[in-house]
Amino acid sequence: MSLNDIQIKSSLLADLYKNSLVQTSATAVPENMQLKYLGNNRKNVIVLVSHASVPFLPDEELSFLTNVLAACKLSIADIGIINVHAMEQTNLQGLIEKEAKNVLLFGVEPLATGLPINFPAFQLQGFNGRTYLQAPALSFIENDKAVKTKLWTSLKTLFNI
């Protein structure tokens, strides 16, 4: 084996150069980490929710989200739903960096996901090569027509509808 063929894991490299002049904010997703999201994420859209009592979403909220996605010409196969209640913050950021172009936060504050920025609901926010949209919980949106209209306006812009 020549010196040009040596491969070093990123974690070992980070340990060797922890006092370097260049500091990155990237977090690595463990190689053996199972991706725990509902859907196939074909269009790199991650939907973040927070529920302590169910693995992903209650049936009523999943039904409402499916209708919203259909209006955006998307399906469950196009997105990945992640319940942040069941994930560590560092794993969540690594997963987002690896899997997402667009991130929808329903009932989840941006700072709670490890983002270093906070932004108001329904404002499209670009950060680190991704577009984020924060909104109230799906159960709240479903029962308030004015909030539903705000969400639809933001989604039309996000998905060019």
N, C-alpha and C positions, 0 to 999 in steps of 0.2 A: 504494500500500500504506500503510495506516495503522499507527500504532505498536501498536495492539491486535492486529494480525495477524502480528507478527514472531514467528517460532519459532526458538528457540535449542536446539541439541543439548545433551543433559545433560552431555557431557564438557566443552563450552565453558563452560557454567554453573558446573560444578565448578571449573574453572580460574579463573574470575572471582572466585569466593567461597571460595577455599581457606582463608582465615583467618576464616571466619564463626564466630558464636557457637554455631551448631547443627552438630553433626557426626553424620552417619549412617554406618551400617556396611554399607549396601547396595552391592553390586557389580553393575555393569552387564554384561549379556551383549552382546557385540558384535553389531550388527544383522545382519551378514553371516555370523555363526557358524552352521555347520551343526550341528544337533542330532545327536549321535552316540550313539544308544542303540538297543538291540534291543527291539522291541515298539512298540506304538502309544500307550502311556501314557494310555489312556482314563480311568483312575480316579486319575490323578495319584499313582501309587506308583512311586518311583524305587528301584531296587535297585543298590547299589554293590558291585562286586567288584574284585579286583585280580589280573590275570594278565598276565605279560610275554610269554607265547608265543602267545596267541590274541587275536583281536579283542574277544571278549566273554567267553564261557565254554567250557570243554571240554564235549564232548557228554554225558559222564556227569553232570556237574554241572547242565547244562541240563535233562536228563531228570529229575533229582531235584527241581530247582526247579519244573519243570512239575507234578510230583506234589504238591508242597507247595502250589502255587498252586491246583490243582484242589480240594484239601481246604479251602481258604479261599474257594472259589467264585469264583476269579479265573483268568485265562488270561494268556498272554504278551501278548495284545492289550491287557490292562488295565494293564500295567506298562511301565516303560522300564528296561532293564538298561544300566548304564554301567560300563565298565572304567576305573577311576580311574588305572590305570597309563598310559593313553594321553592323559590330560587334564591341563591346568594347574590348579592349585588355585583360582585366581581365576575361571577359566571354569567350574569345577565348582560353586562357590558360587553364581555367577550363574544357572547352569542349574537348580540346586536351588530357588533363590528363585522362578524363573519357572515351573517345571514340576511341583513336588511339594507334596503335602499330607502324605504319609507317605514316610519314607526308611528303607530296610532296608540295613544295612551288613553284608556277609558277608565276614569276614576283613579288614576295613578299620577302622582306629582312627578315632574321631571327630575327633581333633586333626589327623589326616592329611588330612582333607577341608576344613580351614580353619575348622571349628567352634571357638569359643572355650571349649568345655566338653568334659569327658570324663565318661563314665558307664559303669557296669559292663554286661557282656553280659546280654542278655535283659531289661533294664530299659527300659520305655517311657519315653522322655524327651521332654517337650515343650520346644520352643525356637523362638522367632521365628515362631509360627503353624504349626509343623509338628510331627509326632511322629516321633521317631527310634527305631530299634531296632537295636542292635549285637549281632552274633552271630559265632561262629567261621566259618571258611571252610566252604562248602557240602560239600566233600569230607570234612571232619572231622565235620560234623553227620550226614551220611549213614551213617557207620560207627559211631556211638555212640548207642545207644538212650536213655540218660539225657539227653544233650544234645538229642536230637531231641524228647524230651518237654518240655524247658524251652522250646524254640523254639515248639512247638505251643501251649503255655500262653500265651505272650506274643502269638502271632499271633491266638489266639481273642479275647483282650482287644482287640487293635488293630482287628480287623475285625468285632467284635461277632458272633462265631459262637457 
